[in-house]
Structure formats: C-alpha cells, structure tokens
C-alpha cells in the first residue's frame, strides 16, 4: 500500500451572521466537487450574512481529533 498521494477530504462550511458555523458532514473528493456545490447553493436565495465555503480536512475547522 503506497501512501504517496495525500487525498484531502473537503467539507462544506456554512457560516452564519452571528458567528455560528455549521460543518456539513458531507464530504467531497475534490475541491472542484465542493466548489460546484457552493455554486449551486449560491443560486438559491440565502439569508443575509450567511456564507458558504469549502474547507479541506487539514483545516482546524474539520479536525475531529483523529490522528495516527
């Protein structure tokens, strides 16, 4: 088993106007899949102050305490 290529898992992060943040458990294999989901989300009317972004698994936002 060669672990030469590191595959990041992308999370969809939705941030609210009061500083609230939701990390959706759905994961994407590539950044392109995640950004296309963000694009689809932004086509809908969204509440003022809300933002959506893609965060890689290496981000502290997605840290679930898993380490080896």
C-alpha positions in Angstrom: 0.0 0.0 0.0 1.6 3.2 -1.2 0.5 6.4 0.5 2.4 8.6 -1.8 -0.6 10.8 -2.7 -2.4 12.5 0.1 -6.1 12.8 -0.6 -7.8 15.7 1.2 -11.4 15.4 2.2 -13.4 18.6 1.6 -16.1 19.8 3.9 -18.8 22.3 3.2 -18.8 25.0 5.9 -21.7 27.4 6.3 -21.1 30.4 8.5 -24.0 32.4 10.0 -24.1 36.2 10.7 -23.9 35.8 14.5 -20.6 33.8 14.2 -22.4 30.4 14.1 -20.8 27.8 11.9 -22.1 24.5 10.5 -19.7 22.0 9.1 -21.8 19.7 6.9 -20.8 16.1 7.3 -21.0 15.5 3.5 -17.5 15.2 2.1 -16.1 15.8 -1.4 -13.2 14.0 -3.1 -12.0 17.1 -4.9 -12.1 20.8 -4.4 -14.0 21.1 -7.7 -16.9 19.0 -6.3 -17.0 21.2 -3.3 -16.9 24.5 -5.2 -19.6 23.3 -7.5 -21.8 22.5 -4.5 -21.2 26.0 -3.2 -22.1 27.4 -6.6 -25.4 25.5 -6.6 -26.1 26.7 -3.0 -25.5 30.3 -4.0 -28.0 30.1 -6.8 -30.7 30.0 -4.2 -31.8 33.0 -2.2 -29.8 32.9 1.1 -30.3 34.8 4.3 -28.3 37.9 4.7 -25.0 37.5 6.4 -24.6 33.8 5.6 -21.5 32.5 3.7 -20.5 29.1 2.3 -17.0 27.9 1.8 -15.0 24.7 1.2 -12.6 23.6 3.8 -10.0 20.9 3.4 -9.7 18.1 6.0 -6.4 19.6 7.0 -8.2 22.6 8.4 -8.8 23.1 12.1 -12.5 23.5 11.4 -12.7 19.9 10.3 -10.5 18.4 13.0 -12.3 15.6 14.7 -9.3 14.5 16.8 -8.3 11.7 14.5 -4.6 11.1 14.4 -2.3 8.2 13.9 
